[in-house]
Amino acid sequence: MPSTELLIAFFATTAILAYIPGPAMLYAAAQTMARGRWSGLMAALGIHLGGYVHVLAAATGLPCCSTPCRRFT
């Protein structure tokens, strides 16, 4: 079990990083400011649907297709 000080530092760092907006949030905000509310909503929808595609690909084993074949090495 990690020490209490290490756990406190870990949770504090995790909390700080959880509140920093990522590139997807910055993209949606930039689209909203540059082109208006509708474009911002469409950017957020695209990001959301892209997440579903990513989860579906991972669930069906698609990442295995992109790894090199071990049979020929």
Legacy VTK file of the C-alpha trace (Angstrom):
# vtk DataFile Version 3.0
C-alpha trace
ASCII
DATASET POLYDATA
POINTS 73 float
0.000 0.000 0.000
1.394 3.424 -0.937
2.040 5.914 1.825
-0.537 8.509 2.791
1.630 11.360 1.501
1.952 9.682 -1.886
-1.812 9.116 -2.119
-2.545 12.745 -1.213
-0.098 13.963 -3.866
-1.606 11.605 -6.425
-5.195 12.692 -5.762
-4.234 16.387 -5.731
-2.462 16.046 -9.077
-5.370 14.067 -10.513
-7.863 16.720 -9.394
-5.791 19.523 -10.938
-5.421 17.704 -14.252
-9.118 16.825 -14.336
-10.053 20.524 -14.356
-7.665 21.528 -17.169
-9.508 21.585 -20.496
-8.153 19.275 -23.126
-7.710 19.891 -26.844
-11.249 18.758 -27.661
-12.750 21.306 -25.265
-10.521 24.040 -26.637
-11.507 23.102 -30.211
-15.228 23.241 -29.415
-14.791 26.576 -27.639
-12.805 28.008 -30.547
-15.450 26.883 -33.047
-18.154 28.457 -30.922
-16.331 31.767 -30.635
-15.300 31.898 -34.295
-18.426 30.632 -36.032
-21.261 30.729 -33.524
-23.333 28.448 -31.367
-24.388 25.989 -34.080
-20.791 25.306 -35.160
-19.781 24.790 -31.554
-22.565 22.279 -31.053
-21.597 20.455 -34.253
-17.954 20.347 -33.110
-19.020 18.904 -29.756
-21.240 16.364 -31.515
-18.375 15.322 -33.776
-16.056 14.894 -30.808
-18.712 12.849 -29.020
-19.400 10.581 -32.002
-15.670 10.161 -32.552
-15.438 8.846 -29.006
-18.089 6.250 -29.800
-16.176 5.160 -32.897
-13.036 4.829 -30.800
-14.815 2.718 -28.168
-16.430 0.544 -30.847
-13.071 -0.042 -32.543
-11.465 -0.986 -29.234
-14.344 -3.279 -28.294
-14.253 -5.149 -31.606
-10.522 -5.690 -31.487
-9.614 -3.360 -34.330
-6.351 -2.242 -32.640
-5.092 -5.816 -33.008
-5.193 -5.355 -36.782
-2.744 -2.465 -36.607
-0.075 -4.325 -34.639
2.681 -6.078 -36.592
2.119 -9.731 -37.284
4.286 -11.895 -35.034
4.122 -14.837 -37.397
6.589 -13.331 -39.866
9.137 -12.008 -37.388
LINES 1 74
73 0 1 2 3 4 5 6 7 8 9 10 11 12 13 14 15 16 17 18 19 20 21 22 23 24 25 26 27 28 29 30 31 32 33 34 35 36 37 38 39 40 41 42 43 44 45 46 47 48 49 50 51 52 53 54 55 56 57 58 59 60 61 62 63 64 65 66 67 68 69 70 71 72
